[in-house]
Amino acid sequence: MSALWISHVTVTDDVEYAKYAKLATQAIAEHGGVFLARGGAYVQKEGMERPRNVVARFDSLEIAEKCYNSATYQQALVHARVASERELVIVEEI
């Protein structure tokens, strides 16, 4: 069963976040992830507004978690943690 990686982000440092995005894109591609949304227009209806919203699809929850735990993505997170405020959830599709 496929899984969605959903992230809501407020970028606080564009330069560092660009480093994160480059490495994260690489990690997601290495694990067969496909972006469904990456920034773009949105309408906030409830909860905390984050101006950057990202959705990627993976073949399974396990593969998405493997991507998150990969060396490449963990290296990317070093940049994300100093360059953004964010939430990330991985949810299995039905």
N, C-alpha and C positions, 0 to 999 in steps of 0.2 A: 504494500500500500504506500502510495507516495506521501510526501510530507512537505509542508510549507514552512519556510524560515521567514518570520515576520519581524521587522525591526523598525522602531520609531526613534528618530534621532534629532537632536539639536546640536549642530556643529558649533563649537566654540573656538576652534583654531583651524582655519582652512588649509594651511600648509601641512600640519600634522595629519589632518583628516585625509588629505590626498594620499599620503603614504599608506594610511590604513586601507583606503579604498583600492589602491593598486594591489596590495597583498591579499586583501579579502576576495577581490575578483579572481585572482589567481587560484586561491584555495577553493573557492566555490566551483570554478571550472574544472579543477583537478578531481573533484568529487562528482562531476556530472550535473552540477546544479545549473539551473536556467533561471535567469531573472525574468519575473513577470511584471514587476514594477520597480522603478528605481528613481526616486524623486518624483517630479511631475506634479500635476494639479491634484488637489485633494479637497475634501470638505470635512472638516472636523465637527462631529456631532456630539461626542461625549468624551470625557476624560481629558487628560493633559495633552495640549497641542504640541506636537513635534513637527517641525517643517519638512523633515526628510523622512520618507516612508519607503521601505524596501521590502519586496517579497521575492523569494526565490523558491523554486520547486526542486526537490530531490526525489530520487526513486524510492527512498524509504526514510523513516525516522532514524534508523540506525546509521545510514549513510550521512544524513544531515548532522547527526551528533559526531560522527567520525570527522567530518569536515571541521566542525567547531573545535574539536580537540586536536586537530592536526598541528604540526609544527608551524606550518605557514600561517594558519589562522591565528595561532597563539602569538606569533610575531606581529601580526597585524593588530591584535588587541593592545599591544604595548602603545601603539600610536592612538588608537581609538580612546583609550582610557584618559589620555591627557588632552584630547581634542574634541570630546563630545560628551553629552549626557544622553543616555539611550536605554531602551528596553529591547529585549530580543526574546522571542518565543519560537519554539519549533513545535508544530502541531501536525498530527497525522490527518491526511485528507480522508474523506469518506467516499 
